[in-house]
């Protein structure tokens, strides 16, 4: 029973780590982002590509190895086909998602760089210039003269 308690404590510590929570949020946001990009591809880009290719839809593109067999209006044997149109659709989705992620990361890097540059400027602000060594020595000399101390 103590082994189970130890495992549960380790699991709880693992789950409550900040990195796990951040990763979970990233996965959820990534899933939502994927839906947006898939909609962009399916609902906006693919109809345009279909119009340019004479109404062809990528999802219907396939190479039939063995056609389906029908007898008396019933399908006896399923069609065996290579669905390369679906594959092309997924490649296009991947490229668009990759491009979106690339440009988002670039934008974040630019904003982050500008923010850090401004922070460095604040940190590197020159300290007020103090007196030089010669000025300090001259001041000491003048004070000693005022007090009539001979050197």
PyMOL commands that set and color helices and strands:
alter all, ss='L'
color gray80, all
select helices_A, chain A and resi 2-15+18-52+58-60+84-123+133-146
alter helices_A, ss='H'
color red, helices_A
select strands_A, chain A and resi 63-66+69-71+74-77+80-82
alter strands_A, ss='S'
color yellow, strands_A
deselect
rebuild
show_as cartoon
